[in-house]
Amino acid sequence: MDRRPAEIDPYDADRPLRMACACGQHASSAEHAAAELRTRSVEPGFVERSNAFIEATLVKALFPHDAVRRDFIRAVGRRTAQAAIASVLPVGALSSLQAAAQQAVGPLEKKDLKIGFIPITCATPLIMAHPLGFYSKQGLNVEVVKTAGWALIRDKMLNREYDATHFLSPMPLAISMGLGSTATPMRVATIQNTNGQAITLASKHKDKRDPKLWKGFKFAVPFEYSMHNFLLRYYVAEAGLNPDTDIQIRVVPPPEMVANLRAGNIDGFLGPDPFNQRAVFEEVGFIHLLTRDLWDGHPCCAFGTSQAFIQSNPNTFIALYRAVLTAAAMAREARNRELIAKVISPQAYLNQPETVVAQVLTGKFADGLGNVQNVPQRADFDPMPWPSMAVWMLTQLKRWGYIKGDVNYKQIAEQVFLLTDAKKQMAALGQKPPAGAYPKFTIMGKVFDPERAAAYADSFAIKRAPA
């Protein structure tokens, strides 16, 4: 039974938001939520990390020798040390330095920018940075442009119609290597989201939860060069099915996946949210599993641009970096998720019912099987572009025949995934970047060691035979 009022178009998520908000000071609940989030972004708790960065910098300036600095703080205590700093540098100057650390990156080479995005929750940091003013705080005038599909994203980046974009994280690797397009160096500045995907099956398949029963099924993924494609292939291969011969995999733009499921054109999809949850909301599908159950913390989408743009606009690139990193830090906090859902649900962004987006971001959701699940890490927004993630993607490109010949896994990964730059800009914002560069990951119970990438790619019983 359809539980929605007939007069509300379910795809026009902006319409219910046009009434004034509860406080009466904003035109919609989305604007009210954005205002509240902007307030939170300047709360002491939010800027504490950048304060700590400035404080540490000043202490080192006053006491350049490590031993003297440690002895001083140990002798007088942190509060007295802070007072000493204030006596040397007035509070106003400290505030100015904090602002400089967050914003001053040198003269911006280009201020008017176009950034492409696909309307999915994976793009949350990139999207929310727009209504929350994080781009404008960096001196940028950014237009975020909703785009129909990933091939169009690729083409607009290659044609330089977009300055930067929301990417599927394997796309910059593929474009840089000339897979499916002219080879053009692309770079991943940050991962936009981790987890945030699911395998959704049509409601008629509730008795076919075992992937061994999926022979002959038709599945949709958003793009060939996607984690969706790689994880679906990995999952069915582990169940003994060859994804190239035992099932069909079609490329379908994410906004069209639910309609194709309803029409019976596909049996399921491994896709981005909110469309898994939308299938449940429309009562045409159920969530078979979240991809975090295959690889908890796996990358999905990324924020990036071309190497040419970075070389021509280094200060603008840093400003973009800082805006998106600021948004990611806010998105990672669970207390902000419901408000973020209000901000990004309207027509200009996701154009989805707020309740659907909120279920994805909070992890409290109906699964279409009669259960309400509580999985806080259903979606996360860890920005670290680990090269070992790129190495794993390259092993799958090799496994399934997209790459011919030998692969210099580390060289390509380190060229495309800008880990050093990400850590540098996180530190400049007072965020503490994690150590390391090549962490290992566990995927369906098996540890992936990026130091043994070639052997890993060759180790699978099911893979595409060389042409």
TALIN-V441320 format. One record per helix or strand. SS is the DSSP state (helix for helix, strand for strand). FROM is the first residue (numbers start at 1). TO is the last residue. If there is no record, write none. Layout:
<<SS | FROM | TO> <SS | FROM | TO>>
//
This chain:
<<helix | 15 | 17> <helix | 29 | 41> <helix | 44 | 62> <helix | 66 | 76> <helix | 78 | 88> <helix | 91 | 103> <strand | 112 | 117> <helix | 121 | 131> <helix | 134 | 137> <strand | 141 | 146> <helix | 150 | 158> <strand | 164 | 168> <helix | 171 | 177> <strand | 186 | 191> <strand | 194 | 195> <strand | 197 | 202> <helix | 203 | 205> <helix | 211 | 213> <strand | 218 | 221> <helix | 227 | 238> <strand | 248 | 251> <helix | 254 | 263> <strand | 268 | 272> <helix | 275 | 281> <strand | 285 | 290> <helix | 291 | 293> <strand | 299 | 299> <strand | 301 | 306> <helix | 307 | 312> <helix | 314 | 331> <helix | 334 | 345> <helix | 354 | 362> <strand | 364 | 366> <strand | 372 | 374> <helix | 376 | 378> <strand | 379 | 380> <helix | 387 | 399> <helix | 409 | 416> <strand | 417 | 417> <helix | 419 | 428> <strand | 441 | 443> <strand | 446 | 448> <helix | 450 | 458>>
//
